[in-house]
Amino acid sequence: MKLNRILGLAAATSLVATLAIAGTSKMDFAKMYEKECQGCHGPIHQGGVGSDLRPKALKKKNREFLAETILNGRENTAMPSWKAKFSKDDATGMVDWLMDWKNTVELTLSFDQVHKSWTKLADREGLAKVYPVSADGKLKYDGGAVKNVKDITFATERDASLVDFIDSTTGKVLSRHKAGFAVHVTVTNKFEPRYAYSISRSGKLTMFDIAAPGQPALASVQVGQESRGLAVSPDGKYILAGNYNPGGAVLCDAHTLEPLKVYDTSRVIDIDGQIGPSRVAGIADTPYGPYFAMALKDAGRVYIIDYSKPDFPIVGDVPNIGKILHDCFENENKGENFGRYFMIASQGSDLMGIVDFKTKKLAAKVYTGEKSKPHPGQGSSWFNKKLDKQLNATNSMNFGSVVIWDSPGWKVIKKVKTAGGGLFVGTGEDTPWIWSDCVLGKPKNYNKVYLINKQTLETDRIIEVGKKEGKLIDAKTGKVLQTWDATQHKRVPVNEKKFGKEKIMPVPDHIGKAVKHPVQPRLLHAEPANHGKWTMISEWTTGRIGIYESETGKFVKYIENLTTPTFTYSVEHRQHIPGA
């Protein structure tokens, strides 16, 4: 595909520059940047979660200070220490490479190029006939892995480029599929929940049939070189994928993945009136109307697409929201306002922008605090009986703060302090808490998840997982309510196996020996599962997903043998969440 050929040429150009300035370092800076840095700093180094790293922005910076930042990280930000992967020469070489970098990777989204990559992997209609399901997701054949497709949770193994399908009622891993580098998001088709989709940071969109044995991939399409967001229309007909590079979004048929239209954002007007490219960040559908919302990360605006009309036009353009737009979610006010408001984080302006699907205008700006960098992840929305209001929450990346505001009043009700910056705050109808991670805090704190009472807005309990022991702690008294064995085990290696037209990773039936030098568990992303009975928490550094009781917070068991698990998605839970 031309996108990949252009990328290969860019990488080759970057490699020449790398060799010219590397000194004693043998690091391929272009490849290292693409793998580890691009997600936060952008494909053309323009910044986002991380700082602007273009030569113009760096020329006044001290080289030694920049190299030191690479090695030791930056406190109260998303910038970690890279000492484990970078030597001093590597860090100095990376700084030199960044300061001399030339933009050779900026692309323009092309419908023809995307369409050429569309690939059918299995017979969707044939599988549906052989392995039928009812309208509510119940399997109508014998021998299925689960009773209902809604019993399945998806998980992503970032560094292994895998999508996992897990039986939510037992914790058993059903299958693991290669789906592109750094799988970022998975979603389901709420109208036909047997169909699931994933998008990788490498731009690969994949469709799966989770009702058939082995949850086979049905189709794939390369929507870009770097991608992030996904949303499926409530009628089950369309799926929209958002790109960082080339900037824009691709609308596909949700039954086949055939591309139908591209929305190019290589030249848009930003909040300062300048014309330039913009990445597409948060994307969501809504039950409120036949709309998709797509946030233009660098332009500070949101487009609203009407998929019910011919040629799927943009019918709303909401500008001047804020700088560096990122994650989003929708309100859950019951009744006619359910899913009416698209809430998008502006990390450059420290606010949540509230876009109204009814008026197609900006309803409010909710300021989350100076340098807070809001990151709601899947976000939280719930009804508070004491206040008689719908409340919403986001995490803050730079410091431990969960910001809570009401809707539709759009006033901050409270800020709850936690042990460190977080990426995800989540809840469900069957848990009394919102669950907030501290994954961007210091190592002594990023092994904690705070359980904040949805009615009192106070922290009730803290989950803390050490190298050898896990604890459930009463936050008010400090009393340890439960302990469990958190001993880490070596992951058991497995080889890829052929599975139709794709390759899968088998699931080991045992765990390895306990490791001699365990690492500090790094906890993130709490997701309700098992029809509200459990909450799953990923452990990035230990390769596990912990299962906890949603009602009590007590530890249940681990899912082992994974590689950097991150995002999880319960089909049953997300059926009830607008835009999720």
C-alpha positions, 0 to 999 in steps of 0.5 A: 500500500502507498501509505506503507511505501511512503512510511518506509521511505520516511524511515529510510531518510530518518535512518540516514540522519540517525547514523550521521548523529548517533555517535557511539549509540547504535539506537535506531532513533526513528524506530524507537520514536515511532514505537515509544514516543509517537503516541504522546508526542505525535507523528510529526512531533507536534506534541499532545499528551507530551511536549512539542518536539519539533526543532523550532520548539527545542532550539532554545532548550538545553541539550543536557537537560533534555537528555536528562529528562529522557533518562529520568522522566519528568515528575507529575507528567506522563513522561516516564524514566527511560533508563531501562532502555536508553544509555546516556549516549542513546539519550544524547543521540535522541536529542540530537536526532530530534533537533535535526529532524525533518518532517518526512512522515506527514501524509494525506488521507486517500480513499483509494489507498485505504480501499485497496487495503480492504481484505476479507478474511472469512465468510461472515454470512456462512459463519452466521448460518453455521453458528447462529445467535439470537437477537439478544446475543444468546448462542443457538448452537451446542458447544459454544465457548460461552452462553451469550456473546455478552459474556465476553470481555475484550482485552488488549496486549499492547506490546504483543499486538494482540486482542484477547477474548475472555469469558467474563464469567470465568476469566478464561482466555478464549483466544488471542489474535494478532491485530496490528502494533499496539492495539489501542481500542476495541468496541462492539456492535451493539445492534449485533453484539456478535461483531467486535472491532479493534483499531491498532496504533499502526492503523489496522482495523479488524473485525471479529465474529465473537459468536463463532468458535475461536472468535475469528477475524472476518475482515481488515483494512488499513485506515492509516499509518497511526490510528486511535479511536473507534465508534459503531452506529447504534443501528449497527450499519457503520463504523468510524475509525480516527487517524493521527496520521494521515489526519482524518477519519474513515467511515466503513460498512460495519458488516464488511469493513468496506471503506465508504468515505474518508474525512481528511483533516490535513488542512484545517483551522486551529484555535489560533486561526492557523491552517495546518494538519490535525490528528483525530482523537476521541470518536463516539456514536450517540443514541441521541441521533444518527450522529458520530462525533469526531474530535480534531485534536490539534484544531480544537474543534469537533465535527458531527457527522450524520450517517443517515444522510446520503454521502454521510455529511458533516452537519456540525462544526463546533470550534474553539473548544480548547487546545489538544483534544483527547479522550471523550465520553457521553452523559448518562442522564436518563430520559430524553437527554441520554447521550445528548452531550459529548464531553471531550478533554482538552489537555492543552487548556485543562478543561472538558468541552461539552458539545450538545448534539441537539444544538450542535454547539458548545454548551459549556467548558468545565475547567479541571484545574491548572496543568491538570491535563484531563484524561477521562479514558472511558469516563464515568457518569452516574446519578447521585441520590444525595444531590439529585443530580447526574454527575460525571468524572475525569482523571487528571494526568499530572497529579492525583485528582478526580474531577467531578461535575454535574450535568446539565449544570456543568459545575465542578462539584468536587475534586477527590485527591488520589496518590498520583496522576491517572489515565482511567476512571470507570464505574458501573451500575453494580458497584458503589464506587468509581474506580480511579487508577494512579498509573502516572504517579511515582512507582510507590503509588502507581500500584494503587486504585482508588475506590471513590463512593459515588454518593458521598464522593469520598474515597472508601477503599484503596487497592494496593498491589505490591511485589509479593502481596496485594491489599484491600485497605479501608481508606478512612481507618487504614485497616487492611480488609484483605490480603492476597498472594501477588507473587509474579510468575514468568510468562510461558512462551508460546508459538503462533498457530495458523487459524484460517487466514490469520495467526493466533497465539495459543493460551498456556495452560499453566504459569511459569516459576515465580520470578526472582526479582519482581517488578512493582505492579502498575495498575490501570483501567478498571472495567466492570465485567461478569454482569456487574459482579466483577471489575477487571484491572490491568497490570501493565508491568506484571502481565496480568489482569486482576479480577475484583468483586465490584460490590466489595473491592475484594480480590478474586483471582488473576488472569496470567500470561499476558504482555502489557495488558491495557484496555479492556471492554466488557460487551455486556457492560458497554451495551448500557453506556452511550457512545462506548 
